[in-house]
Amino acid sequence: MDIMEIIKQQIEENPVILYMKGSPEAPQCGFSARAVEALIRCGKRFAYVDVLANPEIRANLPKYANWPTFPQLWVKGELIGGSDIIAEMAQTGELQKLIDEAVPE
């Protein structure tokens, strides 16, 4: 399968997916750590992809998303943004609402 198709499939199959450096248990950069903290506080499950362990995704996701940096948060197939946007949305309560709607259980 083509890498762009794999990215598309990951985004479509996971209501909340974070492309990050490292894992939620061991983020490999401060921006990814901030994004993970905000998502964990929402209290819902989310998928993640470690772009450091997946160099093809790391190289191609910025082209797919037209967003140059990591982390990247996708909710219900839509790019939400990176660390600053995630932190800002967490502060206003917008992130919680978005995640609750995406993951109702």
Protein Blocks (a to p, Z undefined) as FASTA:
>chain_A
ZZklmmmmmmmmpmbacddehjfklccbfklmmmmmmmmmnopacddddfklmmmlmmmm
mmmnopabdcdddeehiafbdfklmmmmmmnommmmmmmmmmmZZ
